Amino acid sequence: MTKITTTPSRRNAVLITGGFALVLISAVVFWHGRYSSDDAIQQTPPAPISALTPAQQPTPAAQTATSTLDALAQRNLEEEELIGYLQRTFGAHIQHPKVQVQVLEKLMRFVQSRYPDNWREQLAILIGAAFPDLQDTLMQTFAALETYTEWMNTERYALMSLSDAEKRTRLWQKREALFGERAYEIWKDQWQAEQFQDRLADLEQSSAPVEEKIAQYKQQILASFPEKAEHLITNKKQELTDRFLSLSSVQKQLRAMPPEQRYSQLRHLRKELGMDEAALTRWEDLDKTRDARRANGDAYMTQRQALTEDPARIQALQRRYFGNEADIIAAEEASGYFRFESSQQYGIN
């Protein structure tokens, strides 16, 4: 591939070699048409290569040259299509650091597969052709990204030995050193998720009542994901609900409530996270079904523990409490799993 300059015509230079080949071929065809017999052209169809005499057949060198030109033209066409794709897909947002990294990652995969010996040089050429005004910025980002990737590969096992908090600190220190404030745009999703996790940890330690925690939780969602909080609440209601209900401090308070108060708090949480009345009614019915099933299971476990290891009596007890599901309970217990030994997670199971 011919390296193009950084002038405004650099993009056209990507195809200069292929273009020269096409001009050369056109000139040969013109010369042949001008000095050949018109009668011969009209009366004698071109003979297939296999019918030519040895003196008339293309030489191996000529065949190789033609194949090389065809391959070069095809390669340049692929590059031109890639440049167009990048401009259409990312051009409107190319100023954003995260978008720049996405462009670089796509280009790196492309040039590494086609130019393993000089892919960095070819990357610079394609960047200049696709986004000439940002070539210097993109190449600086590429250098930082390559350094970061090499560091991650080198430090992989050292990072694995750290706690989550220590690993997180090390990663952000390196990102800031290489990318500055842009790091928080490049890894924005991860940064927001970590901030949300920190706020949840604070909420877990809070002694506030459940109703107050629900209000705080919704505010945490809005603060952690300002651009997409509405989308999350609209499309991830159940995940957000389960995340709140998985807090042990919330479960402790729900467990201490009378059933009707607990149902009321669960309904309030789901409503705050965008569930409609029909969904709220379905969930409340399910909560009551789960509570009844759990009460039945707790009664079974109390009596089972009082029995000696008598398979027949245990089987009869299972039939009594679980009916058609008795065989499932028996199979679970045979494998060592007792579903009613763990505490119930209200609103979850």
Secondary structure, DSSP 8 states (H G I E B T S, - for coil): -----SSTTHHHHTTHHHHHHHHHHHHHHHHHHHHS-HHHHHHS----GGGS-TTTS--HHHHHHHHHHHHHHHHHHHHHHHHHHHHHHHGGGTTSHHHHHHHHHHHHHHHHHH-TTSHHHHHHHHHHHH-GGGHHHHHHHHHHHHHHHHHHHHHHHHHHTS-HHHHHHHHHHHHHHHHGGGHHHHTHHHHHHHHHHHHHHHHHH----HHHHHHHHHHHHHHH-TTTHHHHHHH-HHHHHHHHHT-HHHHHHHHTS-HHHHHHHHHHHHHHTT--HHHHHHHHHHHHHHHHHHHHHHHHHHHHHHS-S-HHHHHHHHHHHHGGGHHHHHHHHHTT--TTTS---TTT-
